[in-house]
Amino acid sequence: MSTMEDPIYLKVKKSIIGQGGRARISKKIFDKLEVKDMGDLIVVEHNNNTILVEAYADVLVDEDYIRLRWNDLNRLQVLEEDTVTVKKYKPLSRKITKKVKKMIR
């Protein structure tokens, strides 16, 4: 079973909308990433390129895919059907708090 620490691997499909910043994923992947609300941020990575996008669950997106806007495809330097890693965005303050709690125990 994966946790929100584990990346999820998804294939890319291009959205017809150009402006970046949003991704559509299946409801199952949305839940698997433990994203709580529509518009919460997720991290999408390919090779050494990383972007933050707002996540939206969409019943029309297959479970193994993520729909990205073409501006984001360009920033990631990916083509359709390339595989990207996706994980929930955790602000730095949460990461620091978590590490401090581990140190205290």
N, C-alpha and C positions, 0 to 999 in steps of 0.2 A: 504494500500500500504506500502511495506517495504522500509526502507532506508538502506544505507550502514551501519548504526549503528546496525540494527537488524540482528541477526544471521539467517542463513538459515539452515534448517535441511535436511540432505541428508543421504541416506543409502550407505554403503560401498560395493564396488566391488573390488576384488583384481586384480591388474595388473600383467602380467606375468613377468615383469621386476623387478629385485630385488633391485637395487640401488635406494635409496630414493630421495626425494627432488622435485618431480613433481606430480601433480595431473591433471586428466582430468575430465572436467565437461561439461555439455551441453552448447551450445551457449546461450540459454535463461538464465541459471543460471549465466554464465559469465557476461552477460549484467546486470542482476539483482543485482549482487554484485558491479556493477559499476567499474569493472576491465577494464582498458583501453587497455593494451597491453598484448599479449601472453608473459608469463614468469613473469608477475607481481606477487607479493607475496599475498597469502591468509593465514589466520589462520584457522587451523583445530583443534577442541577440542573434547575430549571425557573424561568424568569424570574430573579428575585433570590433565590430560595429554594434552599438547599443542604442536603443531608443526607448522612451517612455511614451505610452499611449493610453488613452482612456479605453476601458474594456466595456463592451456591450454584448449581452447574450442575444443570440439570434437563432431562431428555430430553422432558418433556411441554410445555416452553415453546417456542413458535415463535421462530425466529431474530430476528425484528424486534420482539420484545416483552420487557418486563421485568415480572415479577409483584411488586408491592409490597403490603405490608400496609396496611390502611385508615388506621392512625395515621400512617404515612409519607405516604400520599396527602394527608391533611389538612395535614401539616407543609409539604408541597411546594405545596399548593393546586392539585392537578391532579385531573382526572377520567379515567375510563377512555378510552382511545384518544388522550389528549393525548400529545405527544412530549416526552421528557426527554433530556438529555445525560447520558452515563455515561462515567466514566473511572476508571482505577485510582487509588487513594489513594496519595500519596507523602508520607511524613512530612516535616516541615520539615527535619529533620537531613539527610535525603537530598538535598533541594533545595539546601541550603547547601553541602554537600560537592560536589555536581555543579558549582555555580557557581564555587566556589573552584578546582576542577580546571581549569575553562575559563580562569580568570584566570591561572593558573600557566603554561599552555601558551603 
